[in-house]
Amino acid sequence: MTAEGGELPKWGKVSDSEWALMSVAEYPDANAVILFDKGVLEVTTEGISFYKHVRIKVFNEAGAVEAGDVTFSYWEEDNIKELKAHTITPDGAKHEVSGKDIKEKEFLFFEGDYGNAVFYLVSGEVRISRINPLGKESIVFIRRAGEMFGLAEAIRGAKRVCNAQAMTACCLYEITREELEKLLSRYWPLARRVMEILGSRLRYLGMQLETLMSCDVTTRLMKLLFSLCCQKLIANNAWNEAVTISTKLTQEQIAAMIGSCQQTVSEVLKQLQENGLIRISRKGREIIILDPARLMTSL
């Protein structure tokens, strides 16, 4: 439900009527009310911009659980330039939630660092990797927009076992271990979601181990390519159409993800291209899967 109001207030400006509102006559048992949810589309010669502003009045703790999680949808190709959020408590204090901009190739943490925070990725891509004693990198995960990382060590208060480095320019939120513990103890849906994330990642690592033990390099590479575009295929339901893998990986990075070497990866990519399964751009940083359904049946 939406409470009708007058002119849209500016960011952070709360009116006296909003402060005084403690219930809605039409819905007296409501735990929260959306004061406004407005979007503005702006079209210029430079492109299309969309601005969205949501304000919610929470009446009790149940309302914080029901309405406190504000989300919005966007295309993977969209560029999020700014994301702001804050909570204003009855004493007038503002609790800001601000994004942090990270440059490409910047490290967020290193192996051995104390795990005192978790991160939520708003935009960009981050690789989670380890370096063996011989100096060779093994990429364990690639985190994308909408994902959290750094959870396991922050929950246990342990040292980091991997490095996290931005593969592109990123925007993210950092949540301290103390804040995370308060949120998990207070909001069961969030705690359940964290358990689901950790469980799925444990399952993924088990499947990766099985793949390394039982599959040849060609199969390992095809599985990697499929996993990198799987979300896009499911979202668009376009299994018989060509799809571009948005993650830009070098052949060395691909090799680090499947336990191989650059030369072997180069030969397998060439073979897959000759077989009509993929197409590689001239610069070699963009891979297009020509027939996803055929690739999946080849696994």
C-alpha positions in Angstrom: 0.0 0.0 0.0 1.1 3.6 -0.6 0.3 6.6 1.5 -0.6 9.5 -0.7 1.3 12.7 0.0 2.2 16.0 -1.6 5.3 17.1 -3.4 8.2 14.6 -3.3 10.5 15.6 -0.4 14.2 16.0 -1.0 16.7 13.3 0.1 17.0 13.2 3.9 14.3 15.8 4.5 11.5 14.3 6.7 8.3 16.3 7.1 6.5 16.8 10.5 3.5 14.8 9.1 5.8 11.9 8.3 7.3 11.9 11.8 3.8 12.1 13.4 2.3 9.2 11.3 1.9 6.2 13.5 -0.8 4.3 11.6 -2.9 4.3 8.5 -6.7 4.7 8.9 -7.5 2.3 6.0 -5.1 -0.4 7.4 -4.8 0.1 11.2 -2.9 -3.2 11.7 -0.2 -2.4 9.1 3.3 -2.7 10.5 4.8 -0.3 7.9 3.7 2.0 5.1 5.4 3.1 1.9 5.3 6.9 2.0 6.4 7.1 -1.6 8.0 5.0 -4.3 8.8 7.2 -7.3 10.9 6.8 -10.4 11.9 9.4 -13.0 13.1 8.6 -16.5 15.4 11.2 -18.1 16.2 11.0 -21.8 19.0 13.2 -23.2 21.4 13.1 -26.1 24.0 11.4 -23.8 21.7 8.5 -23.0 18.9 7.4 -20.7 19.0 7.8 -16.9 16.6 6.5 -14.3 16.3 7.9 -10.8 14.4 6.0 -8.1 13.5 7.2 -4.5 11.7 5.1 -1.9 10.7 6.1 1.6 9.2 3.8 4.2 7.8 4.5 7.6 8.3 1.6 9.9 5.9 1.3 12.9 7.4 -1.7 14.8 10.0 -4.5 14.5 7.7 -6.6 12.4 7.5 -3.8 9.9 11.3 -3.6 9.7 11.4 -7.3 8.7 8.5 -6.9 6.2 9.4 -3.7 4.5 13.0 -3.0 5.4 14.5 -4.9 2.5 14.2 -2.5 -0.5 15.2 -3.9 -3.9 15.0 -2.8 -7.5 15.6 -4.6 -10.8 18.0 -3.6 -13.5 19.7 -5.1 -16.6 23.2 -6.6 -16.3 24.4 -4.0 -18.9 23.0 -1.1 -16.8 25.6 1.2 -15.1 24.7 2.1 -11.5 26.3 5.4 -10.8 25.0 6.1 -7.3 23.2 4.2 -4.5 22.3 5.8 -1.2 20.3 4.6 1.8 19.9 5.5 5.4 17.7 4.8 8.4 16.4 7.7 10.6 15.6 6.5 14.2 13.0 8.2 16.5 15.8 10.1 18.2 16.5 11.8 14.9 19.9 10.1 14.4 20.7 9.1 10.8 22.4 5.7 10.2 24.0 6.0 6.7 24.6 3.1 4.3 27.0 4.4 1.7 28.6 2.6 -1.2 32.4 2.4 -1.5 34.1 2.8 -4.9 36.9 0.4 -5.7 39.3 0.8 -8.7 40.1 -1.9 -11.1 42.9 -4.3 -9.8 42.6 -2.9 -6.2 42.7 -5.5 -3.5 40.0 -5.6 -0.9 41.8 -8.0 1.4 44.7 -10.4 1.4 45.2 -14.0 2.6 46.0 -13.8 6.3 44.1 -10.6 7.0 41.7 -10.7 9.9 38.1 -11.3 8.6 36.4 -8.3 10.3 33.8 -7.5 7.6 31.7 -8.8 4.8 31.1 -7.1 1.4 28.0 -6.7 -0.8 28.8 -6.0 -4.4 26.6 -3.4 -6.0 28.3 -3.3 -9.4 31.5 -4.7 -11.0 33.3 -8.0 -10.5 35.7 -9.3 -7.9 37.9 -12.4 -8.1 38.6 -14.6 -5.0 41.9 -16.4 -5.4 44.9 -18.0 -3.7 48.6 -18.0 -4.5 50.5 -21.2 -4.1 54.1 -21.4 -2.8 55.4 -21.3 -6.4 53.6 -18.1 -7.1 50.8 -19.5 -9.3 47.3 -18.1 -8.8 44.2 -20.3 -8.5 40.9 -18.4 -8.9 38.3 -19.9 -6.6 35.3 -17.7 -7.3 34.2 -14.7 -9.3 31.8 -12.5 -7.5 29.3 -10.3 -9.4 26.8 -7.6 -8.7 24.2 -8.7 -6.1 26.5 -11.2 -4.3 28.1 -11.2 -0.9 31.7 -12.3 -0.2 34.0 -12.6 2.8 31.2 -14.3 4.8 32.9 -17.5 6.2 35.8 -15.7 7.9 33.7 -12.8 9.2 31.2 -15.2 10.8 34.0 -17.2 12.5 36.2 -14.3 13.2 39.0 -16.1 11.4 41.8 -15.0 9.1 41.2 -14.8 5.4 42.2 -17.8 3.4 42.0 -16.1 0.0 42.7 -12.7 -1.7 39.9 -10.5 -3.1 40.8 -8.2 -6.0 38.6 -6.1 -8.2 38.5 -7.3 -11.8 36.7 -4.1 -12.9 35.8 -0.8 -11.2 33.3 -1.7 -8.4 30.9 -0.3 -6.0 30.2 -2.2 -2.8 29.0 -2.0 0.8 31.1 -3.1 3.7 29.4 -4.5 6.8 31.5 -5.0 10.0 31.5 -8.4 11.8 29.7 -6.8 14.8 27.0 -5.3 12.6 26.5 -8.6 10.8 26.1 -10.5 14.1 23.4 -8.1 15.2 21.6 -8.4 11.9 21.7 -12.2 11.9 20.5 -12.5 15.5 17.6 -10.1 14.8 16.4 -11.1 11.3 15.8 -14.7 10.6 15.2 -14.3 6.8 18.7 -12.8 6.5 20.3 -15.6 8.6 18.6 -18.2 6.5 19.8 -16.5 3.3 23.4 -16.5 4.6 23.1 -20.2 5.3 21.8 -20.8 1.8 24.7 -18.9 0.3 27.4 -20.7 2.3 25.7 -24.1 1.6 25.6 -23.5 -2.2 29.2 -22.4 -2.2 30.3 -25.5 -0.4 28.4 -27.6 -2.9 30.0 -25.7 -5.7 33.5 -26.3 -4.4 32.7 -30.0 -4.0 31.6 -30.1 -7.7 34.8 -28.3 -8.7 36.9 -30.9 -6.9 35.0 -33.7 -8.6 35.5 -32.0 -12.0 39.2 -31.6 -11.5 39.5 -35.3 -10.5 37.4 -36.8 -13.3 37.1 -34.5 -16.3 39.6 -33.6 -19.0 40.6 -30.0 -19.8 38.0 -29.6 -22.6 35.2 -30.6 -20.3 36.4 -28.4 -17.5 36.6 -25.4 -19.8 33.1 -26.0 -21.3 31.7 -26.3 -17.7 33.4 -23.0 -16.8 32.0 -21.2 -19.9 28.5 -22.5 -19.2 28.7 -21.4 -15.5 29.8 -17.9 -16.5 26.7 -17.4 -18.6 24.2 -19.6 -16.8 22.4 -16.7 -15.0 21.9 -14.8 -18.2 20.6 -17.8 -20.0 18.1 -18.5 -17.2 17.0 -14.9 -17.0 16.5 -14.5 -20.7 15.3 -18.1 -21.3 17.3 -18.1 -24.6 19.0 -21.5 -24.7 19.1 -21.6 -28.5 20.5 -18.1 -29.0 24.0 -16.8 -28.9 25.1 -15.3 -25.6 28.1 -13.2 -24.8 30.1 -14.0 -21.6 30.2 -10.6 -19.9 33.1 -11.5 -17.6 36.3 -10.5 -19.4 39.0 -13.1 -18.6 42.5 -13.6 -19.9 43.5 -17.1 -20.9 45.8 -17.2 -17.9 42.9 -16.4 -15.6 40.8 -19.1 -17.3 43.6 -21.6 -16.8 43.7 -20.5 -13.1 40.1 -21.4 -12.8 40.2 -24.9 -14.3 43.7 -26.1 -13.1 45.4 -25.9 -16.5 47.9 -23.7 -18.3 47.6 -20.9 -20.8 48.9 -22.9 -23.8 46.4 -25.7 -23.3 43.5 -23.3 -22.8 44.4 -21.5 -26.0 44.4 -24.8 -27.9 41.0 -25.9 -26.5 39.4 -22.5 -27.2 40.6 -22.8 -30.8 39.2 -26.3 -31.0 35.8 -25.2 -29.6 35.7 -22.3 -32.1 36.5 -24.6 -35.0 33.6 -26.9 -33.9 31.2 -24.0 -34.0 30.5 -23.9 -30.3 32.0 -20.5 -29.5 33.3 -17.4 -31.2 36.3 -15.4 -29.8 36.7 -11.7 -30.5 39.7 -10.4 -32.2 41.2 -9.1 -28.9 40.5 -12.4 -27.3 38.8 -11.0 -24.2 35.2 -11.6 -25.3 33.8 -15.1 -25.8 30.4 -15.7 -27.4 28.7 -19.1 -27.0 26.9 -19.6 -30.3 24.6 -22.5 -29.2 24.2 -22.8 -25.4 21.9 -25.8 -25.7 24.4 -27.7 -27.8 27.2 -26.8 -25.4 25.2 -28.1 -22.4 24.5 -31.4 -24.1 28.2 -31.8 -24.9 29.1 -31.8 -21.1 
